[in-house]
């Protein structure tokens, strides 16, 4: 399946979960979903989710804008934790997700999300890791 909303509306086909023909296809599908999660802005952006203003749901799919985050270690670490929470909520195929922020090796001064975890394919667990540019 391609999109989160597709998985929510039709999680199984003919009574069986839909699968992927290869580990590569599964990795690509997860990478695409991570890109969507990181690029979408929450509909309720600006409301304080820590105060219980709204529950976790598809209505608040996405994140606050990275451009509104101070460029210091503490703020970026807190944002990475928010990204990790969103991935755990909206991308259940990625287990034990960890998100770190690092300098891009190819572009000086640019930062990227380093996202890692484990994925299950064909009754085995595999490591997963991807570098995603931080964009506003």
Number of C-alpha atoms within 10 A of each C-alpha: 15 11 12 17 12 10 13 10 8 11 14 13 9 6 7 8 12 13 13 14 10 10 14 10 12 18 19 12 17 21 19 14 18 20 13 15 20 24 17 15 17 17 14 16 14 9 13 10 13 8 7 9 9 13 10 12 9 14 11 17 20 21 19 21 17 16 10 8 13 11 10 8 10 10 12 16 14 12 21 19 15 15 23 17 15 19 23 16 13 19 17 13 18 21 17 12 19 20 22 17 19 15 14 17 10 7 8 8 9 13 17 17 21 18 22 18 16 17 20 15 16 10 6 8 11 11 11 17 15 16 17 17 17 16 13 13
